[in-house]
Amino acid sequence: MMRAVAIALLVGCYSPQLAPCTVTCADDSPCPADLTCGADSYCHAAGDDETCHAVLTVDVSGDGLVSSAPAGIECTPFETTCAMEFTGGSQITLTESAFNGATFTGWTGDACAGSTSSTCTFELDISMTLMATFQ
């Protein structure tokens, strides 16, 4: 006699067969008792401090544009705040472009603060917010 067995994988359940950064967690889908819900909203084993993803938020003040490499961020005076989720540890380069006679006056926030360089390059290990100011 053959018996069929069905296995269901529920959101928030952990299986050692899954790759790291696969199982998300939140108030409605907690991690199993031997794992914890990390700040990145993924289940982690003890001692696992890898960040699965991080959100980059960019604000633009004034007449200018900020774009990112890798692609995902493109802020303008018409969309002054933009955000994108990147893989934790990604190398990000933001580039400013002033227009309508404006001048770029600098970066503020979690990376490149105080710099007036037209580019801002950093490793995105945790969620960050930056602002590009144009006058």
C-alpha positions as CSV (number, residue, x, y, z in Angstrom):
1,M,0.0,0.0,0.0
2,M,1.4,3.4,-1.0
3,R,0.9,6.4,1.2
4,A,1.1,10.0,-0.2
5,V,2.6,12.6,2.1
6,A,2.1,16.3,1.5
7,I,4.4,18.8,3.1
8,A,3.4,22.5,3.3
9,L,5.8,25.3,3.8
10,L,4.2,28.2,5.6
11,V,5.4,31.7,5.4
12,G,7.5,32.3,8.5
13,C,8.5,28.7,8.8
14,Y,12.2,27.8,8.8
15,S,13.8,24.8,7.1
16,P,17.5,24.0,7.2
17,Q,17.1,23.1,3.5
18,L,16.3,26.8,2.6
19,A,19.1,29.2,1.8
20,P,19.8,32.0,4.3
21,C,17.8,35.1,3.8
22,T,14.8,33.2,2.5
23,V,12.4,33.1,5.4
24,T,10.9,36.4,6.4
25,C,9.4,37.2,9.8
26,A,7.2,39.8,11.4
27,D,4.6,40.1,14.1
28,D,2.3,37.8,12.2
29,S,4.9,35.2,11.2
30,P,7.4,34.7,14.0
31,C,10.6,32.6,13.7
32,P,10.8,29.2,15.4
33,A,12.1,29.2,19.0
34,D,15.8,28.5,18.0
35,L,15.9,31.5,15.6
36,T,15.4,35.2,16.0
37,C,13.8,37.8,13.8
38,G,16.5,40.1,12.7
39,A,16.3,43.9,12.1
40,D,16.2,43.0,8.4
41,S,12.9,41.0,8.9
42,Y,14.6,37.6,8.2
43,C,15.0,34.6,10.5
44,H,18.6,34.2,11.8
45,A,20.4,31.6,13.8
46,A,22.4,32.6,16.9
47,G,25.5,34.5,15.9
48,D,24.4,35.1,12.4
49,D,24.8,38.8,11.9
50,E,24.5,38.8,8.1
51,T,22.1,41.5,6.8
52,C,19.8,40.1,4.1
53,H,18.6,43.4,2.8
54,A,18.8,47.1,3.6
55,V,16.7,50.0,2.5
56,L,18.4,53.1,1.1
57,T,16.3,56.3,1.3
58,V,17.4,59.4,-0.5
59,D,15.9,62.9,-0.1
60,V,16.5,65.7,-2.6
61,S,16.2,69.3,-1.5
62,G,16.3,71.8,-4.4
63,D,16.6,71.5,-8.2
64,G,18.6,68.4,-8.7
65,L,18.5,64.7,-9.5
66,V,20.1,61.8,-7.6
67,S,20.5,58.4,-9.3
68,S,22.2,55.2,-8.1
69,A,24.4,52.4,-9.4
70,P,23.2,49.7,-9.2
71,A,19.9,51.1,-10.5
72,G,16.9,51.7,-8.2
73,I,17.2,55.3,-6.9
74,E,16.2,58.2,-9.1
75,C,15.1,61.2,-7.1
76,T,14.0,64.5,-8.5
77,P,12.4,67.7,-7.2
78,F,9.1,66.1,-8.3
79,E,9.8,62.9,-6.4
80,T,11.9,64.3,-3.5
81,T,12.0,61.1,-1.5
82,C,12.7,57.7,-2.9
83,A,13.7,54.4,-1.4
84,M,15.0,51.1,-2.7
85,E,15.8,47.8,-1.1
86,F,19.2,46.4,-1.9
87,T,21.0,43.2,-0.8
88,G,23.0,43.9,2.4
89,G,26.6,44.7,1.7
90,S,25.9,46.1,-1.7
91,Q,28.4,48.8,-3.0
92,I,26.2,51.8,-3.8
93,T,27.3,54.9,-5.8
94,L,24.9,57.9,-5.8
95,T,25.5,60.6,-8.4
96,E,24.0,64.1,-8.3
97,S,23.0,66.2,-11.3
98,A,22.0,69.8,-10.7
99,F,19.7,71.5,-13.2
100,N,17.8,74.8,-13.7
101,G,20.9,76.7,-12.7
102,A,21.1,75.1,-9.3
103,T,24.4,74.2,-7.6
104,F,25.0,71.1,-5.6
105,T,26.0,72.0,-2.0
106,G,26.5,68.6,-0.4
107,W,25.5,65.3,1.1
108,T,24.1,64.8,4.6
109,G,22.9,61.7,6.5
110,D,24.3,58.3,7.2
111,A,27.0,58.2,4.5
112,C,29.1,60.9,2.8
113,A,28.0,63.6,5.3
114,G,29.7,66.9,4.7
115,S,31.0,65.8,1.3
116,T,30.5,68.1,-1.7
117,S,31.7,65.5,-4.2
118,S,29.3,64.8,-7.1
119,T,29.3,61.1,-6.2
120,C,28.8,59.3,-2.9
121,T,30.1,55.7,-2.7
122,F,29.5,53.4,0.3
123,E,28.7,49.9,1.4
124,L,25.0,49.5,2.4
125,D,25.2,47.1,5.4
126,I,22.2,48.6,7.2
127,S,19.2,50.7,6.2
128,M,20.4,54.3,5.6
129,T,19.0,57.8,4.8
130,L,20.9,60.4,2.8
131,M,20.0,63.9,1.6
132,A,21.4,65.8,-1.4
133,T,21.0,69.5,-1.2
134,F,20.9,71.9,-4.2
135,Q,20.7,75.7,-4.1
